[in-house]
Amino acid sequence: MAPLQFVSSRGGAPAVSLSEAIARGLAPDGGLYVPTRLPAAATAGLSGSLGLPRIARTALAGFFEGDRLQPLLGEIADAALDLPAPTTVVEGCADALFALELYHGPTAAFKDFGARFLAESLQRLEDQAAPPLTILVATSGDTGGAVAAAFHRRPWVRVMILYPAGLVSPRQEQQLTCWGGNVASLRIAGTFDDCQRLVKEAFGDARLGERHRLSSANSINIGRLLPQMAYYAASSLEVERRSRAKASYVIPAGNLGNAFAAVWARALGFPIARIVLAHNINRTVPDYLQTGVWRPRPSIATLASAMDVGNPSNMERMRALYPTWGEMREQLSADSVDDATIRARIGEDFMRYRREWCPHTATAAEVYSRLSAAERRDGPWVIVATAHPAKFNEIVEPIIGKPVTVPDSLDRLLRLPRHAMDLPPTLEALAAALE
């Protein structure tokens, strides 16, 4: 079979190999890379107990078929995905409810899986004689810290983190600014949407492209999105083993990269039933699924800051997979949750289940609670726990009335000094920082 090729979601760029798509990050026409077809995955005989590296080999094999990275997929997965991602029972719930815990990596958020996989992939593609690669990453909280951790001290790359001033939690900001070395932290006077716009403008600027080797580590980069399928594959197989039924997932959603990984895992044949997106009051996606009108808008700051996205990039991939509104509505549903309800859900689930949720996970838990009794009984459900509550201690601790234990990996980062540069939200300012 011919190697799988990747094309832009906007249809205005030549097809490229997987390696080229990973190295470029964004297509020349501003679109996101998608495969020309979805490969099959040999799911028979797989078990969630095999571990993420083994499952990733099977889940991702078709995407790597014929690519120069194909013989290296195993070692990339071994190096990047040797992290716990347990699917645990939510004790005390009358229905079959689980939590997929994605916060056991070095920066205590789900972004660690994709960022590490991308770093290992790019390292194997890198020409050591070439000028350093410059990775631009816009973040509303967790992405920047995970990317910084994954690429820190790799001599062939420098990382420029753009994050919105005053719109991330204090501990998130510490994780964005504690690195130094080959990682520069740019505090932008604006919103996440401004940060994301600046990254896209930089990729579209021919002069900057000539002066710098630019790439992306947001979920717009397919190399960061693909490995996230592995934990949905493993989790769904584990839940099916325990419950003899397909799992349905409630996923905290912002830029839609994590949700789209679940969509692709289901499309590849892993045992996933429903996918429900849980948004904060940035309602662009829930409104679209209700009305069929796509209306991006400025993002609004919330407690669930990593989901404060008013124009989610990965909707382009969703539309490439589900070209009509009707098709998308058949495959996805979405709801939104305001800050007061997020706080209430953190408190209620701690009292009921002794679970400590971060605001993002609490958003998913709230959307799960809104399902009808019949829906909750109709097969097992999984709440996707995307970040450790210790990253949001100033929100969670007053609600539950006790300190949240800080993981050792996070505690180490909290003790490091900060380094950040303040910039206005203009391409000219970013270009100057690149110099």
ZAFI-762491 format. One line per 3 residues: number of its first residue (from 1); their letters; for each residue z, x, y of C-alpha. Coordinates in nm, 3 decimals. Last residue first. Example, Ala and Ser with C-alpha at 12.3 -4.5 7.8 and 13.67 -1.06 7.14 Angstrom:
<nodes>
2 = SA = 0.714,1.367,-0.106; 0.780,1.230,-0.450
</nodes>
This chain:
<nodes>
435 = ELA = 1.692,1.531,3.810; 1.775,1.222,3.610; 2.027,1.126,3.877
432 = AAL = 1.751,1.131,4.139; 1.535,0.907,3.924; 1.827,0.666,3.883
429 = AEL = 1.874,0.647,4.258; 1.504,0.585,4.316; 1.499,0.319,4.044
426 = TPP = 1.758,0.124,4.238; 2.088,-0.042,4.136; 2.311,0.173,4.361
423 = LDM = 2.480,0.465,4.186; 2.836,0.582,4.118; 2.870,0.889,3.892
420 = AHR = 3.128,0.897,3.611; 3.349,1.150,3.428; 3.680,1.043,3.274
417 = PLR = 3.947,1.262,3.110; 4.030,1.219,2.737; 4.342,1.042,2.606
414 = LLR = 4.173,0.705,2.547; 3.919,0.874,2.320; 4.186,0.987,2.071
411 = DLS = 4.345,0.641,2.067; 4.010,0.487,1.978; 3.972,0.696,1.664
408 = DPV = 4.337,0.642,1.569; 4.305,0.263,1.586; 4.525,0.102,1.856
405 = TVP = 4.778,-0.151,1.728; 4.772,-0.463,1.944; 5.098,-0.513,2.133
402 = KGI = 5.268,-0.852,2.107; 5.276,-1.188,2.282; 4.952,-1.327,2.138
399 = IPE = 4.809,-1.425,2.477; 4.954,-1.140,2.683; 4.822,-0.892,2.422
396 = VIE = 4.464,-1.019,2.402; 4.335,-0.985,2.758; 4.480,-0.648,2.870
393 = NFK = 4.439,-0.525,2.512; 4.063,-0.568,2.516; 3.957,-0.256,2.322
390 = APH = 4.264,-0.312,2.103; 4.100,-0.637,1.984; 3.856,-0.434,1.772
387 = ATA = 3.495,-0.534,1.825; 3.222,-0.735,1.649; 3.411,-0.973,1.422
384 = VIV = 3.132,-1.182,1.269; 3.280,-1.514,1.154; 3.157,-1.589,0.802
381 = WPG = 3.118,-1.937,0.653; 3.120,-2.038,0.286; 2.938,-2.350,0.165
378 = DRR = 2.918,-2.703,0.297; 3.288,-2.759,0.361; 3.262,-2.633,0.720
375 = EAA = 2.954,-2.850,0.777; 3.128,-3.162,0.642; 3.431,-3.102,0.863
372 = SLR = 3.198,-3.081,1.162; 3.144,-2.748,1.330; 3.339,-2.699,1.652
369 = SYV = 3.586,-2.459,1.488; 3.298,-2.223,1.404; 3.200,-2.214,1.772
366 = EAA = 3.557,-2.122,1.858; 3.569,-1.844,1.600; 3.242,-1.704,1.737
363 = TAT = 3.385,-1.691,2.089; 3.707,-1.545,1.947; 3.500,-1.261,1.804
360 = HPC = 3.373,-1.181,2.151; 3.718,-1.212,2.313; 3.873,-0.972,2.056
357 = WER = 4.044,-1.154,1.771; 4.389,-1.084,1.624; 4.425,-1.292,1.307
354 = RYR = 4.768,-1.424,1.211; 4.585,-1.729,1.066; 4.735,-2.024,1.256
351 = MFD = 4.928,-1.859,1.538; 4.670,-1.586,1.589; 4.393,-1.842,1.555
348 = EGI = 4.545,-2.058,1.827; 4.611,-1.778,2.073; 4.264,-1.618,2.058
345 = RAR = 4.109,-1.968,2.058; 4.293,-2.065,2.377; 4.179,-1.751,2.556
342 = ITA = 3.817,-1.811,2.455; 3.854,-2.174,2.566; 3.965,-2.068,2.913
339 = DDV = 3.678,-1.816,2.929; 3.401,-2.064,2.854; 3.223,-2.103,2.521
336 = SDA = 2.853,-2.150,2.446; 2.667,-2.293,2.147; 2.366,-2.188,1.945
333 = SLQ = 2.148,-2.300,1.656; 1.888,-2.105,1.463; 1.618,-2.148,1.197
330 = ERM = 1.487,-2.499,1.257; 1.530,-2.459,1.631; 1.315,-2.144,1.617
327 = EGW = 1.032,-2.324,1.442; 1.040,-2.608,1.694; 1.037,-2.371,1.989
324 = TPY = 0.721,-2.210,1.857; 0.635,-1.849,1.772; 0.930,-1.788,1.535
321 = LAR = 0.901,-1.420,1.435; 0.737,-1.300,1.756; 0.959,-1.539,1.947
318 = MRE = 1.274,-1.387,1.800; 1.141,-1.039,1.877; 1.086,-1.132,2.242
315 = MNS = 1.431,-1.296,2.245; 1.550,-0.944,2.178; 1.560,-0.863,2.549
312 = PNG = 1.830,-1.111,2.644; 1.789,-1.232,3.003; 2.128,-1.353,3.131
309 = VDM = 2.346,-1.111,2.938; 2.724,-1.103,2.962; 2.782,-1.062,2.586
306 = ASA = 2.959,-0.725,2.608; 3.188,-0.880,2.871; 3.354,-1.140,2.653
303 = LTA = 3.612,-1.212,2.924; 3.326,-1.324,3.148; 3.097,-1.194,3.424
300 = ISP = 2.789,-1.411,3.483; 2.438,-1.282,3.418; 2.153,-1.367,3.653
297 = RPR = 1.909,-1.618,3.503; 1.647,-1.638,3.232; 1.492,-1.986,3.195
294 = WVG = 1.307,-2.049,2.871; 1.256,-2.425,2.847; 1.259,-2.567,2.493
291 = TQL = 1.547,-2.795,2.590; 1.833,-2.743,2.343; 1.728,-2.408,2.197
288 = YDP = 1.651,-2.284,2.547; 1.986,-2.400,2.683; 2.172,-2.223,2.402
285 = VTR = 1.972,-1.904,2.474; 2.019,-1.886,2.852; 2.381,-2.003,2.841
282 = NIN = 2.572,-1.710,2.987; 2.893,-1.911,2.954; 2.986,-1.715,2.641
279 = HAL = 2.748,-1.727,2.350; 2.801,-1.796,1.979; 2.479,-1.795,1.777
276 = VIR = 2.472,-1.986,1.449; 2.281,-1.851,1.148; 2.263,-2.082,0.846
273 = AIP = 2.203,-1.979,0.484; 2.208,-1.607,0.408; 2.150,-1.481,0.054
270 = FGL = 1.926,-1.178,0.126; 1.556,-1.253,0.099; 1.390,-1.032,0.360
267 = ARA = 1.387,-1.326,0.604; 1.766,-1.349,0.576; 1.805,-0.981,0.662
264 = WVA = 1.558,-1.029,0.950; 1.764,-1.311,1.098; 2.085,-1.114,1.053
261 = AFA = 1.933,-0.818,1.240; 1.822,-1.066,1.507; 2.182,-1.170,1.564
258 = NGL = 2.291,-0.810,1.619; 2.005,-0.749,1.863; 2.047,-1.078,2.050
255 = NGA = 2.120,-0.926,2.396; 2.442,-1.128,2.401; 2.545,-1.306,2.082
252 = PIV = 2.873,-1.340,1.894; 2.755,-1.433,1.543; 2.856,-1.734,1.334
249 = YSA = 2.721,-1.666,0.984; 2.641,-1.886,0.683; 2.696,-1.744,0.337
246 = KAR = 2.495,-1.848,0.032; 2.688,-1.983,-0.262; 2.857,-1.860,-0.580
243 = SRR = 3.174,-1.812,-0.374; 3.288,-1.459,-0.459; 2.956,-1.309,-0.560
240 = EVE = 2.774,-1.497,-0.282; 3.026,-1.365,-0.032; 2.968,-1.008,-0.150
237 = LSS = 2.589,-1.041,-0.141; 2.605,-1.190,0.209; 2.831,-0.909,0.329
234 = AAY = 2.613,-0.631,0.191; 2.291,-0.775,0.336; 2.457,-0.851,0.668
231 = YAM = 2.596,-0.496,0.673; 2.257,-0.347,0.596; 2.061,-0.550,0.852
228 = QPL = 2.234,-0.351,1.125; 2.035,-0.051,1.004; 1.713,-0.198,1.150
225 = LRG = 1.837,-0.261,1.505; 1.907,0.093,1.616; 1.577,0.236,1.499
222 = INI = 1.400,-0.069,1.640; 1.491,0.039,1.991; 1.535,-0.274,2.208
219 = SNA = 1.882,-0.271,2.055; 1.964,-0.013,2.318; 1.915,0.354,2.233
216 = SSL = 1.607,0.419,2.444; 1.371,0.713,2.485; 1.246,0.927,2.772
213 = RHR = 1.091,1.273,2.760; 1.115,1.354,3.131; 0.882,1.468,3.408
210 = EGL = 0.564,1.291,3.298; 0.745,0.969,3.207; 0.925,0.977,3.539
207 = RAD = 0.591,0.986,3.719; 0.443,0.713,3.498; 0.723,0.465,3.575
204 = GFA = 0.731,0.194,3.307; 1.011,0.355,3.107; 1.214,0.393,3.426
201 = EKV = 1.154,0.029,3.515; 1.282,-0.079,3.172; 1.600,0.127,3.213
198 = LRQ = 1.651,-0.004,3.567; 1.609,-0.364,3.451; 1.873,-0.316,3.180
195 = CDD = 2.121,-0.181,3.433; 2.045,-0.463,3.677; 2.088,-0.718,3.396
192 = FTG = 2.422,-0.557,3.315; 2.532,-0.644,3.667; 2.537,-0.448,3.993
189 = AIR = 2.671,-0.134,4.161; 2.585,0.093,3.867; 2.837,0.335,3.716
186 = LSA = 2.628,0.615,3.564; 2.789,0.805,3.275; 2.628,1.137,3.178
183 = VNG = 2.644,1.260,2.816; 2.525,1.613,2.727; 2.864,1.765,2.808
180 = GWC = 3.095,1.497,2.942; 3.242,1.245,2.699; 3.516,1.027,2.848
177 = TLQ = 3.305,0.792,3.063; 3.182,0.510,2.843; 3.487,0.498,2.616
174 = QEQ = 3.715,0.485,2.921; 3.501,0.203,3.058; 3.555,0.007,2.736
171 = RPS = 3.927,0.066,2.768; 3.931,-0.070,3.121; 3.717,-0.373,3.025
168 = VLG = 3.361,-0.388,3.156; 3.234,-0.561,3.470; 3.390,-0.349,3.745
165 = APY = 3.082,-0.134,3.793; 2.795,-0.234,3.563; 2.700,0.032,3.303
162 = LIM = 2.417,0.286,3.280; 2.467,0.560,3.019; 2.237,0.864,3.045
159 = VRV = 2.228,1.062,2.720; 2.096,1.416,2.678; 1.925,1.535,2.362
156 = WPR = 1.832,1.846,2.164; 2.180,2.003,2.178; 2.362,1.728,1.985
153 = RHF = 2.708,1.752,2.141; 2.752,1.375,2.179; 2.471,1.170,2.026
150 = AAA = 2.663,0.923,1.807; 2.974,0.909,2.026; 2.767,0.849,2.340
147 = VAG = 2.562,0.580,2.166; 2.878,0.400,2.049; 3.039,0.422,2.392
144 = GTD = 2.727,0.295,2.566; 2.673,0.002,2.332; 3.026,-0.139,2.359
141 = GST = 3.050,-0.261,2.717; 2.764,-0.424,2.905; 2.542,-0.126,2.835
138 = AVL = 2.209,0.011,2.951; 2.103,0.322,2.761; 1.859,0.589,2.872
135 = ITL = 1.803,0.867,2.620; 1.658,1.191,2.752; 1.498,1.419,2.490
132 = PPA = 1.545,1.788,2.556; 1.230,1.996,2.612; 1.035,2.062,2.293
129 = AQD = 1.093,2.364,2.066; 1.338,2.176,1.842; 1.076,1.911,1.772
126 = ELR = 1.290,1.610,1.690; 1.203,1.365,1.416; 1.500,1.449,1.194
123 = QLS = 1.737,1.434,1.492; 1.583,1.103,1.593; 1.673,0.944,1.261
120 = EAL = 2.032,1.075,1.260; 2.086,0.952,1.615; 1.934,0.612,1.537
117 = FRA = 2.157,0.567,1.232; 2.466,0.661,1.435; 2.379,0.415,1.712
114 = GFD = 2.305,0.133,1.466; 2.635,0.151,1.281; 2.854,0.233,1.582
111 = KFA = 2.734,-0.078,1.771; 2.964,-0.291,1.558; 3.268,-0.186,1.762
108 = ATP = 3.575,0.034,1.717; 3.433,0.351,1.879; 3.451,0.572,1.567
105 = GHY = 3.378,0.290,1.321; 3.616,0.024,1.183; 3.506,-0.255,1.417
102 = LEL = 3.248,-0.442,1.209; 3.485,-0.675,1.026; 3.288,-0.960,0.866
99 = AFL = 3.546,-1.240,0.871; 3.559,-1.503,0.596; 3.611,-1.879,0.578
96 = ADA = 3.598,-2.097,0.268; 3.774,-2.410,0.394; 4.144,-2.490,0.432
93 = CGE = 4.201,-2.173,0.634; 4.536,-2.005,0.567; 4.395,-1.662,0.492
90 = VVT = 4.069,-1.565,0.658; 3.915,-1.381,0.363; 3.774,-1.036,0.439
87 = TPA = 3.418,-0.906,0.457; 3.465,-0.532,0.488; 3.242,-0.305,0.699
84 = PLD = 3.382,0.042,0.630; 3.169,0.336,0.750; 2.943,0.578,0.561
81 = LAA = 2.647,0.431,0.744; 2.516,0.726,0.944; 2.517,1.030,0.717
78 = DAI = 2.444,0.850,0.390; 2.183,0.627,0.555; 2.001,0.926,0.704
75 = EGL = 2.022,1.110,0.371; 1.869,0.818,0.186; 1.598,0.747,0.445
72 = LPQ = 1.477,1.110,0.442; 1.184,1.065,0.202; 1.061,0.771,0.416
69 = LRD = 1.099,0.946,0.753; 0.734,1.060,0.760; 0.637,0.695,0.716
66 = GEF = 0.457,0.564,0.407; 0.715,0.290,0.341; 0.999,0.314,0.597
63 = FGA = 1.005,-0.060,0.678; 0.977,-0.144,0.308; 1.275,0.074,0.217
60 = LAT = 1.507,-0.081,0.474; 1.699,-0.330,0.259; 1.688,-0.112,-0.052
57 = RAI = 1.806,0.217,0.101; 2.040,0.022,0.329; 2.219,-0.120,0.025
54 = RPL = 2.297,0.228,-0.104; 2.419,0.352,0.236; 2.619,0.031,0.299
51 = GLS = 2.833,0.038,-0.012; 2.754,-0.063,-0.371; 3.024,-0.332,-0.367
48 = GSL = 2.792,-0.580,-0.197; 2.590,-0.590,-0.515; 2.217,-0.547,-0.572
45 = GAT = 2.071,-0.641,-0.911; 1.778,-0.830,-0.763; 1.746,-0.770,-0.388
42 = AAA = 1.415,-0.580,-0.401; 1.326,-0.621,-0.033; 0.986,-0.750,0.080
39 = PLR = 0.822,-0.618,0.394; 0.788,-0.830,0.707; 0.439,-0.791,0.852
36 = TPV = 0.288,-0.622,1.157; 0.634,-0.481,1.221; 0.797,-0.539,1.563
33 = YLG = 0.825,-0.299,1.858; 0.958,-0.441,2.182; 0.735,-0.499,2.483
30 = GDP = 0.710,-0.309,2.810; 0.336,-0.247,2.777; 0.398,0.114,2.670
27 = ALG = 0.624,0.000,2.381; 0.996,0.071,2.415; 1.202,0.308,2.200
24 = RAI = 0.938,0.580,2.199; 1.088,0.791,1.919; 1.177,0.491,1.703
21 = AES = 0.832,0.334,1.742; 0.664,0.669,1.671; 0.868,0.716,1.353
18 = LSV = 0.791,0.360,1.243; 0.420,0.424,1.283; 0.221,0.292,1.579
15 = APA = -0.002,-0.005,1.664; -0.166,0.015,2.005; -0.012,-0.164,2.304
12 = GGR = -0.074,-0.497,2.478; 0.045,-0.749,2.221; 0.364,-0.845,2.405
9 = SSV = 0.592,-0.804,2.100; 0.444,-0.457,2.072; 0.311,-0.340,1.738
6 = FQL = 0.457,-0.158,1.438; 0.273,-0.036,1.132; 0.372,-0.041,0.767
3 = PAM = 0.210,0.236,0.566; -0.082,0.122,0.349; 0.000,0.000,0.000
</nodes>
